[in-house]
Every structure is written in C-alpha cells, then in structure tokens.
Amino acid sequence: MITVVIPAYNEENAICETIESVRQVLERQYTCYEVLVVDDGSSDATSKRAQFAGASLVRHPQNVGYGRALKSGIRAAKNDIIAIIDADLTYPVGDIPRLVDELNKGFDMVVGARTGHFYSGSLFKGPLRQILKMLVEYAAGREVPDANSGLRVFHKSTVIGYLDHLCDTFSFTTSQTVAYMLTGRFVAYLPIDYHKRVGQTKVRLLKDSIRTLQYILQTAMYYNPLKIFTLFSLCCIAISAVGFLICAITQIHAAYFLAIGALLLAVLMFGLGLMSDLMRQILLSSRRTSEDLNVIQQDVLKQRAVVEPKQVSSGADNEQVYLAQPEDRARQLVK
C-alpha cells in the first residue's frame, strides 16, 4: 500500500534507527508496505547498515544529489502511495499515517509543515528562508507554509509525469511544490515537529539557496512564464519611477535616460512574457491533441478486434467466429 523512500548520503550513524522507526510505525498501520533506502554514493557503511536493517536498497555509484536519489526511489517503488523522509531523524516518523489519511481525502500531496526551535535555525537562515518562501508563494499563487519540507506523501502515478522537470539536488521538494501548485494540484499542509539532526548537515546554505532560487524561476518559467516576466517588468517599472524621481529632484539627465530605458525594457519584458505564455498554450494544446488522438486510435483498434471476424480452420470446412457479443455469435450459428 505504501512505500517510504529514504534518501541517504553518509548517514551510517542514523540509518538503522530511521529504518527501525519507520518499520514500527508502518507495521501498526499497514499490512503491505515497503521501506526503500537510496544510497546516493555514500563512502561509509550506509548501504550495509540499511540492508542489515531489512530495507530494500537502491545504490548510486557516486553522489549525484538529493533530488536524483528521490527520483530513483520513486521509480523503484512498488506501491502507489509514496512517503519521503530524511535519514537524519529530524522528521517525526509517527506522523506518516496522519499525512496518508489526509492524502486519502482527495489531495494530490500532503506536506508536513515544520515547526519548533530547530526549524527556526540561525539568524542568517531565517531571512533567506522567508525570501524563498515569498518567491514560492508569488510563483505558486498560494500560501505555502513550508516550501521544502522533506516529509511529504503523494501518489507515484501523479508525480511520475513531473520527474523530468524537477530538481536533481536539494531543491527537489521546492520544485515539486511549485510544479504541483502551478498545474492546479491539491496540496495540503499539516504541522509537524522538527528535531535536531544526527550527524553533520549536507546543506550549504548560500549555495543551495541560490540554486533553490534558480529552480523556482525555472519551474515557474516552464509552467507559467508570464508570472516571471511580469515580475521582471514590474522591477523595471520601479527602476524607471526612481529614475524619473531622481531626475525631477536633481535635474540629472542621466537619470532621465535611465528611466526611459527601464520603461522600454519593462514593455519588452511584458511582451516576451505574453509570447512565452502563448507558446506554452500552443505546446499544451498540441500535446493534448496528440494524447486524444492516441486514445481514439486505441479505442478504434479495440472495436475492430471485437467486431471483425477471424477465419478459423476446422477440418475441411472454414467457419467464421465472431469475437463479439453472445447474441452475434448465436445469430452466426443459426445461419
């Protein structure tokens, strides 16, 4: 019924306890479950300890990223309902059934929104997280309590169509959140406690934050480019307004020319946004038409297989056998 995917990179100190905690929770709730560890090129004993703890294992020959590990685990999962959780004991395993119950109410994804002292983090991490949160909410057009929580449940049949467009690194969860929301999926958030991790963090704050920003923009550009171009256009208008204001106060002509240039650039950006959105709609329409034609073709082939007679040899005589409804077969026998 459920597969829990645990991406792990050099987590030998916590992987056994994580697997055991997950198994204890799943055994009480489900008769059919799978615990799947994806070892992303660990140089320690993570793989051996995961197998010793009884988990299924997918191993990468080298470290290629958190998101890539999750993609491998999702593709290898045997069940449709998938939960992902980190291997560092920061997320409460006992909340997985609660998230699954919420998923079964009709949601496409349910995310554990982190709370508590250990989620707040350092003074530097807090402002960066708020900036990224604002960008995700602007791109998605919805309130997002926690954009990159690593505890979430979703359906394999739904996420599989998004995997090629999601991030291979730390920002996998952020890009999944944005992609789901921009395509009208139902996403719910439930508050969870966030604990102190075991071992050293693999997150490089500044580098991973910049990369997350990159993937937010890329995901929004793919699913709704007009929003991004509109944002750039508004920034240019703001610069233009400041330029006109400086020119009016100081009589500096350079500020005037800067304001005119920024205003023209704003118009250009908005026009590019409209063109990008039109191209996106044309591509979507073409893809849907192709899918509809494939469905129609399959239906026609099925109908032909049911209606058309087959020639079957029976001794010296050949008789027609209809692979159709029983009444058609009866009429043929009467004739």
C-alpha positions in Angstrom: 0.0 0.0 0.0 2.8 2.5 0.9 6.5 2.9 0.1 8.7 5.1 2.3 11.7 6.4 0.3 14.7 7.4 2.4 17.5 9.2 0.5 20.8 8.8 2.4 24.3 10.1 1.9 26.9 9.1 4.6 24.2 8.6 7.2 25.6 5.4 8.9 25.0 6.8 12.4 21.3 7.3 11.9 20.1 5.0 9.1 19.4 1.9 11.2 17.4 3.8 13.8 15.5 5.6 11.0 14.6 2.3 9.2 13.5 0.7 12.5 11.3 3.6 13.5 9.6 3.6 10.0 9.0 -0.1 10.2 7.5 0.0 13.6 5.1 2.8 12.5 4.1 1.0 9.3 3.6 -2.4 10.9 1.0 -1.0 13.2 -0.9 0.7 10.3 -0.5 -1.2 7.1 -0.4 -4.8 6.0 1.5 -4.1 2.8 4.5 -1.6 3.0 8.0 -1.1 1.7 11.0 0.7 3.2 13.3 1.8 0.4 16.7 3.4 1.0 18.5 5.2 -1.8 22.2 5.4 -1.0 23.5 8.3 -3.0 27.1 7.3 -3.3 28.0 7.1 0.4 31.6 6.5 1.3 30.7 5.0 4.7 28.7 1.9 5.8 25.2 3.4 5.0 24.4 0.7 2.4 25.5 -2.2 4.6 23.6 -1.0 7.6 20.5 -0.3 5.6 20.5 -3.8 4.2 21.2 -5.3 7.7 18.2 -3.3 9.0 16.0 -5.0 6.4 15.3 -2.2 3.9 15.2 -2.5 0.2 18.2 -0.7 -1.4 19.0 1.3 -4.5 22.6 2.4 -4.7 24.1 5.1 -6.8 27.8 4.6 -7.7 28.5 8.3 -6.9 26.9 11.2 -5.2 24.5 12.9 -7.7 22.2 14.8 -5.4 19.2 14.6 -3.0 16.6 15.0 -5.8 18.2 12.4 -8.1 18.1 10.0 -5.2 14.4 10.6 -4.6 13.7 10.2 -8.3 15.5 6.8 -8.3 13.5 5.7 -5.2 10.2 6.9 -6.7 10.7 5.0 -9.9 11.8 1.8 -8.0 8.8 2.0 -5.5 6.4 -0.9 -5.7 3.4 0.9 -4.2 1.4 3.9 -5.5 1.4 5.9 -2.2 4.9 7.2 -1.5 6.2 8.9 1.6 9.6 10.6 1.6 11.6 11.2 4.8 15.2 12.1 5.6 17.6 9.7 7.2 18.8 12.0 9.9 16.0 11.6 12.4 14.8 15.2 12.0 11.3 14.3 10.9 8.7 12.6 13.1 8.1 9.2 11.6 4.9 8.7 13.6 3.2 11.5 11.5 3.3 9.5 8.3 -0.1 7.7 8.8 -1.7 11.1 9.6 -0.4 12.5 6.3 -1.6 9.4 4.4 -5.1 9.8 6.0 -5.2 13.4 4.7 -4.0 12.3 1.3 -6.8 9.8 1.0 -9.3 12.7 1.4 -8.6 13.6 -2.2 -5.4 15.6 -2.1 -2.5 15.1 -4.6 0.2 15.7 -2.0 0.3 16.3 1.8 3.3 18.0 3.3 4.5 18.2 6.8 5.0 21.9 7.7 7.9 22.1 10.1 7.6 23.9 13.4 9.8 24.2 16.5 13.1 25.7 17.7 15.3 23.5 15.4 13.4 24.7 12.3 14.0 28.3 13.0 17.7 27.9 12.7 20.3 30.6 12.6 19.8 34.4 12.2 21.1 34.1 8.6 19.0 31.1 7.7 15.7 32.7 8.8 15.7 35.7 6.4 16.8 33.5 3.5 14.0 31.1 4.1 11.5 33.9 4.2 12.7 35.4 0.9 12.4 32.0 -0.8 9.0 31.5 0.8 7.8 34.8 -0.6 9.1 33.9 -4.1 7.5 30.4 -4.0 4.2 32.0 -2.9 4.3 34.5 -5.7 5.1 31.8 -8.3 2.5 29.4 -7.0 -0.2 32.0 -6.2 -1.0 30.3 -2.9 0.1 30.4 0.7 3.0 27.9 1.3 3.7 27.3 4.9 6.8 25.2 4.2 8.1 25.0 0.6 10.9 22.5 1.0 9.8 20.1 3.8 11.4 16.7 3.4 8.4 14.8 4.9 5.6 14.5 2.4 3.3 11.9 0.8 1.9 11.7 -2.7 0.9 9.3 -5.5 3.6 7.7 -7.7 1.1 7.8 -10.6 0.8 11.6 -10.2 4.5 12.5 -9.6 5.9 10.3 -12.3 4.9 12.8 -15.0 6.8 15.7 -13.3 10.1 13.9 -12.5 11.9 15.1 -15.7 11.2 18.7 -14.8 12.1 18.5 -11.1 15.4 19.4 -9.5 18.1 16.8 -9.1 19.6 18.4 -6.0 18.5 19.9 -2.7 15.6 21.8 -4.3 13.6 18.8 -5.4 10.9 19.4 -2.8 10.6 23.1 -3.6 10.3 22.5 -7.4 7.7 19.7 -6.7 5.7 22.1 -4.6 5.7 24.8 -7.2 5.0 22.4 -10.1 2.0 20.8 -8.3 0.5 24.2 -7.5 1.1 25.8 -10.9 -0.7 22.8 -12.5 -3.7 23.0 -10.2 -3.0 20.1 -7.9 -4.5 19.8 -4.5 -1.8 20.3 -1.8 -2.4 20.2 2.0 -0.1 21.1 4.9 -0.2 19.6 8.4 2.1 20.9 11.2 4.8 18.6 12.4 7.6 18.9 15.0 11.1 19.2 13.6 14.0 17.7 15.6 17.7 18.1 15.8 19.6 16.1 13.2 22.0 13.3 13.8 25.4 13.9 12.2 26.6 16.9 10.1 24.3 18.7 7.7 24.9 18.3 4.0 23.2 21.7 3.2 25.4 24.5 2.0 23.3 27.4 2.9 24.3 30.2 0.5 25.0 27.9 -2.5 21.8 25.8 -2.0 19.7 28.9 -1.5 20.9 30.4 -4.8 20.3 27.0 -6.5 16.8 26.9 -5.0 16.1 30.4 -6.4 17.2 29.2 -9.8 14.9 26.2 -9.8 11.9 28.2 -8.5 12.4 30.5 -11.6 12.9 27.6 -13.9 9.9 25.7 -12.7 7.7 28.9 -12.9 9.1 29.6 -16.4 8.1 26.2 -17.5 4.6 26.1 -16.1 3.7 29.9 -16.0 6.2 32.1 -17.8 4.0 35.2 -17.7 4.3 35.5 -13.9 8.1 35.7 -14.1 8.2 38.2 -17.0 5.6 40.2 -15.2 7.8 40.3 -12.1 10.8 41.5 -14.2 8.6 44.1 -15.9 7.4 45.4 -12.5 11.1 45.7 -11.4 11.9 47.7 -14.5 8.9 50.0 -13.9 10.1 50.5 -10.3 13.6 51.4 -11.5 12.1 53.8 -14.1 10.0 55.5 -11.4 13.1 56.0 -9.2 15.0 57.4 -12.2 12.2 59.9 -13.0 12.1 61.0 -9.4 15.9 61.5 -9.2 15.8 63.5 -12.4 12.9 65.7 -11.1 14.8 66.4 -7.9 18.4 66.7 -9.1 17.9 67.7 -12.8 20.5 65.0 -13.7 19.7 64.0 -17.3 21.4 60.6 -17.0 18.7 59.5 -14.5 16.1 60.6 -17.1 17.6 58.4 -19.8 17.9 55.5 -17.4 14.2 55.9 -16.5 13.2 55.9 -20.2 15.4 52.8 -20.9 13.9 50.9 -17.9 10.4 51.8 -19.1 11.1 50.5 -22.6 12.6 47.3 -21.1 9.5 46.8 -18.9 7.3 46.9 -22.1 9.7 44.5 -23.8 9.7 42.1 -20.9 5.9 42.0 -20.7 5.7 41.4 -24.4 8.1 38.5 -24.1 6.0 37.1 -21.3 2.9 37.2 -23.5 4.7 35.4 -26.3 6.1 32.8 -23.9 2.7 32.1 -22.4 1.2 31.8 -25.9 3.9 29.3 -26.9 3.2 27.3 -23.8 -0.5 27.2 -24.5 0.2 26.1 -28.1 2.5 23.3 -26.9 0.0 22.1 -24.3 -2.8 22.1 -26.9 -0.6 20.2 -29.3 0.3 17.6 -26.6 -3.4 17.2 -25.6 -4.4 16.7 -29.2 -1.8 14.1 -29.7 -2.9 12.3 -26.5 -6.5 12.4 -27.5 -5.7 11.0 -31.0 -3.8 8.2 -29.4 -6.8 7.4 -27.1 -9.2 7.4 -30.1 -6.8 5.2 -32.1 -6.7 2.7 -29.3 -10.5 2.7 -29.0 -10.9 2.1 -32.7 -8.4 -0.8 -32.6 -10.3 -2.4 -29.7 -13.6 -2.0 -31.5 -12.1 -3.6 -34.7 -10.7 -6.5 -32.6 -14.2 -7.1 -31.1 -16.3 -6.7 -34.3 -14.2 -8.1 -37.1 -14.5 -11.9 -37.8 -11.5 -14.2 -37.7 -11.1 -17.1 -40.1 -10.5 -20.3 -38.2 -9.7 -23.6 -39.8 -11.8 -26.6 -38.6 -11.1 -29.8 -40.6 -12.1 -29.3 -44.2 -14.5 -26.5 -43.6 -13.8 -23.0 -42.6 -16.2 -21.2 -40.3 -16.4 -17.6 -39.1 -16.0 -17.0 -35.4 -17.1 -13.6 -34.1 -15.2 -12.1 -31.2 -18.3 -10.1 -30.3 -21.4 -10.2 -28.1 -23.1 -13.6 -27.4 -26.2 -12.6 -29.4 -24.0 -12.0 -32.5 -22.4 -15.4 -32.1 -25.8 -17.0 -31.7 -27.0 -15.4 -35.0 -23.9 -16.7 -36.8 -24.6 -20.3 -35.5 -28.2 -20.1 -36.7 -27.1 -19.1 -40.2 
